Amino acid sequence: MNWKLIINILQIVVSALFIGTVLLQARGSGLGAAWGGDNMIFRTKRGIEKSLHYISIVLAIIFLGLSLALIFL
């Protein structure tokens, strides 16, 4: 198989997973938060919310690496 095809497929899968983790994190923020209507309460992430945060960071780094690999191939 062609390396570019494999990297493209991996990039599609990683991007779908990344979108899913970001959407699962954004449960408490609506359109009002985008315009400054948030109640500005800062709290620590715990449990699954913390895991989703770390997973989304890892997926973003993997996506960046795959994008750079496509540029250099």
Secondary structure, 3 states (H helix, E strand, C coil): CCHHHHHHHHHHHHHHHHHHHHHHHCCCCCHHHHCCCCCCCCCCCCCHHHHHHHHHHHHHHHHHHHHHHHHHC
